[in-house]
Amino acid sequence: MSDLLLELYSEEIPPTLQEDAKNNIAENFMLFFEKNDFKKVVSEIYSTPKRLIFYYNNLPTNIKTEAKVLRGPKVGAPEQAIQGFIKSNSLDPKDIYEEETDKGKFIFAKTKKREIPVVDEIKKNIPHFLNGLQWRKKMRWGDYDLSWGRPLKSILCLFDKQTIPFNFFHLTSTNITYVDGPLEDKAVVIKDYIHFKKTLNDKRIVYDNAEREKLITKHIQSFLKKNDCELEINNKLLKQVINLVEDPIVLKGSFLKDFLKLPEELLILTMQQHQRYFSMRSINNHKLINNFIVVVNKEDIKNKIIKGNERVLTARLTDAKFFWEKNKSQNLVKQVSKLKGITFYQSLGSLYDKTQRIRVLASFIADIINCKKDDAEIAASICKADLVSDLVGEYPELQGVLGKYFAIEQGFSLEIANAISDHYLPVGPEDRVPKEKISITVALADKIDNLVGFFGINEKPTSSKDPYALRRSALGVLRILIENR
């Protein structure tokens, strides 16, 4: 049995693009194997920021084809269709003939029983697999016509230890891979898959995604144990970090304790989403501490890397603190009038108009569920006020959450403050639903206004599109009612 190794070496590809490309190419290979009835293929597929690696074992040496009759286009069809039939089936024009059927006269061809070398089919198909790759975002560079997630530098392709030479735009496949050298990438001639893996391992390039995850998790757990801490769990961040490094090194950094006075959600978002750091909590009181974990791609000589990361985080948190100090004292009630300048939807008025509708609805719902009407109306009136703040402008993911903290700082009751953050819930199927009566009232009013408003102007969701998240609003209403009955 034969084996195939394909490596696509490029500049660093972002994690999401990396996963898409890896899965797309792997799917094309599997379709090719299924089409040719390769039943016992064993695959190993990996990705790093710079490499997409595909290895297939137990491949046959030849593809056996049986003699068969192929029907092509109708007689009189455009010449382009006829030539396409000939080319797609690798026919000799001399082999085609015409024959009458009950549906008219068609072009036919008889193929012969034969054996086609698998290597020839792979050589022909790989460029098609690569060219058909759909990137969410792609780029061009230099004078080349190729568009790729990031500049593609080389293609390694071996079949049974022999190079499969094929052209892909300006690149020609070889038996060479590249590893990081002191000044530039160093070329290494590869003999086979075993040699390929050893070459990467010797250079501390952890090509196996699962192995990188194990290493990162192991080092993080070691840090936590030494420091009596626990991690703010974020599996999405872990998946991203795994695909950001080839040689994962885990470092611990710190920031000024004064920043711990900021809302927790603001600190976590800054560290995790903006910087891709893992935030840490005390194992004793479960509160955030002024440390973080970062995964980098090389050894930190003289702490230069961690100091650089600390400087970047300090700058971000300083900005966040400035906006927090500025916005927390800005009267939420007075901020409501600024919503007049923000359009909710062309036919549904401004966000100010929406809050007035929510207030009226909340008053009505409060009577039904025996909620404090005055508090419900206050919460409804200011539930969108944080949208005009600088901080929400910088951190839109924290809309509502920051409004809650502003309300607490300004002396509103905790129930009203919670209603500001909870009225967006539930966003997804895993989210909790509001449980306090004021929160339930405002959340229902907001979602009902969305549904009635958009349906009223005939902006309804379809089977394929729901741009205004009306299904989410409807499901939110149902879940709130069912889970609070």
Secondary structure, DSSP 8 states (H G I E B T S, - for coil): -EEEEEEEEES---HHHHHHHHHHHHHHHHHHHHHTT--S-EEEEEE-SSEEEEEEEEE-SEEEE---EEEEEETT--HHHHHHHHHHTT--GGGEEEEEETTEEEEEEE---EEEEHHHHHHHHHHHHHHT---SS-B--TT----BSS-EEEEEEEETTEE---EETTEE-BSEEEE--SSS-EEEE--SHHHHHHHHHHTT----HHHHHHHHHHHHHHHHHHHTEEE---HHHHHHHHTT-SS-EEEEEE--GGGGGS-HHHHHHIIIIIT--EEEEETTT--EEEEEEEEESS--GGGHHHHHHHHHHHHHHHHHHHHHHHHTTS-HHHHGGGGGGSEEETTTEEHHHHHHHHHHHHHHHHHHTT--HHHHHHHHHHTTGGGGSHHHHH-GGGTTHHHHHHHHHTT--HHHHHHHHHTT---STTS----SHHHHHHHHHHHHHHHHHHHHTT----SS--TT-HHHHHHHHHHHHHHT-
